[in-house]
């Protein structure tokens, strides 16, 4: 994976990679070769707000790892797997491929220095809600959006970056 300390944006800003971001990206090793190109197309928010961007690279760059699923309730047994660098398990789907995509997502927050952002994560595919167990969820509305999304979506199981799938419910995962 080709990861640098920082990447330069279209507007001349910087997106910095911390050790934590690099650990998080272990679950998305395919983005390394695309980061410079994608970030080079971004304009940083001038108001210092959180950056959540889908960058369309104009060509197929891989397959989305997040796919729509049959809707479930939080008490419905379904498959989960533990991803590298994550606190809790993720809902997964086994035996399918995600659709081809031209997009890469970049998430970053404003750093201390003007024109500098700190990478949170990046992946091939489209924007997704935070996982329901994410500690950065700050409101009931945000928590409800997360549950709503992840009861209708899952990640394609990838044994290279995930443990063995196991059956559980969102309710059990959130209460563990």
ZAMARGU-4260 file (C-alpha; in steps of 0.2 Angstrom, whole numbers, plus 5000, padded with zeros to 4 digits):
<rodrens>
0) 5000/5000/5000 | 5007/5017/4995 | 5004/5028/5009 | 5013/5045/5012 | 5013/5056/5027
5) 5002/5068/5018 | 4993/5072/5002 | 4991/5089/4993 | 4973/5094/4988 | 4967/5103/4972
10) 4966/5119/4983 | 4984/5117/4989 | 4979/5111/5006 | 4985/5095/5015 | 4977/5079/5021
15) 4988/5071/5034 | 4989/5053/5038 | 4992/5049/5056 | 4997/5032/5063 | 4978/5029/5068
20) 4973/5032/5050 | 4985/5020/5043 | 4979/5007/5055 | 4961/5010/5050 | 4966/5009/5032
25) 4973/4991/5035 | 4955/4986/5031 | 4955/4995/5015 | 4972/4991/5007 | 4966/4994/4989
30) 4965/5013/4992 | 4984/5016/4994 | 4988/5017/4976 | 4973/5029/4973 | 4975/5041/4987
35) 4986/5054/4979 | 4975/5055/4963 | 4958/5056/4973 | 4964/5069/4986 | 4972/5079/4972
40) 4955/5082/4966 | 4947/5088/4982 | 4944/5106/4988 | 4944/5107/5007 | 4930/5115/5016
45) 4934/5134/5019 | 4923/5133/5035 | 4933/5120/5043 | 4919/5107/5043 | 4921/5089/5042
50) 4926/5082/5025 | 4915/5068/5019 | 4918/5066/5000 | 4915/5054/4986 | 4928/5057/4972
55) 4923/5050/4955 | 4939/5045/4946 | 4931/5042/4930 | 4936/5024/4928 | 4932/5008/4936
60) 4944/5007/4951 | 4937/4992/4960 | 4922/4984/4968 | 4911/4992/4982 | 4913/4983/4998
65) 4896/4989/5004 | 4880/4982/4997 | 4862/4983/5000 | 4854/4969/5009 | 4837/4962/5014
70) 4831/4974/5028 | 4832/4967/5045 | 4827/4972/5063 | 4840/4975/5076 | 4834/4958/5084
75) 4836/4948/5068 | 4850/4936/5068 | 4862/4940/5054 | 4881/4938/5050 | 4895/4948/5057
80) 4914/4948/5056 | 4927/4957/5065 | 4938/4969/5053 | 4956/4973/5057 | 4957/4990/5066
85) 4939/4990/5072 | 4932/4990/5089 | 4917/4979/5086 | 4910/4968/5072 | 4903/4973/5056
90) 4887/4966/5047 | 4893/4955/5032 | 4887/4946/5017 | 4895/4931/5011 | 4897/4924/4994
95) 4894/4939/4983 | 4904/4953/4974 | 4900/4971/4976 | 4897/4981/4961 | 4911/4989/4951
100) 4913/5007/4955 | 4922/5023/4949 | 4922/5031/4967 | 4933/5033/4982 | 4927/5040/4998
105) 4938/5052/5009 | 4934/5056/5027 | 4944/5069/5036 | 4943/5082/5050 | 4951/5100/5051
110) 4968/5100/5059 | 4976/5113/5070 | 4985/5122/5056 | 4975/5131/5043 | 4973/5122/5026
115) 4977/5105/5035 | 4965/5091/5037 | 4968/5074/5046 | 4962/5058/5037 | 4950/5047/5046
120) 4947/5034/5033 | 4945/5031/5014 | 4938/5016/5004 | 4932/5011/4987 | 4914/5014/4985
125) 4901/5027/4990 | 4898/5036/5007 | 4890/5026/5021 | 4884/5030/5038 | 4894/5026/5053
130) 4892/5009/5061 | 4880/5009/5075 | 4893/5006/5088 | 4905/5020/5082 | 4910/5031/5097
135) 4910/5047/5087 | 4891/5046/5085 | 4885/5062/5095 | 4866/5062/5093 | 4851/5051/5093
140) 4847/5056/5075 | 4864/5051/5070 | 4862/5034/5079 | 4846/5031/5071 | 4853/5035/5053
145) 4867/5022/5057 | 4855/5009/5063 | 4844/5012/5048 | 4858/5011/5036 | 4867/4995/5043
150) 4850/4986/5045 | 4848/4988/5026 | 4867/4986/5021 | 4882/4975/5024 | 4900/4973/5019
155) 4905/4959/5007 | 4915/4947/5018 | 4934/4948/5014 | 4944/4935/5023 | 4960/4945/5020
160) 4954/4959/5032 | 4940/4951/5042 | 4939/4936/5054 | 4927/4922/5052 | 4908/4927/5050
165) 4897/4923/5065 | 4879/4925/5068 | 4873/4938/5080 | 4860/4953/5081 | 4863/4971/5080
170) 4856/4972/5098 | 4869/4960/5104 | 4883/4968/5096 | 4878/4985/5103 | 4876/4979/5120
175) 4892/4969/5121
</rodrens>
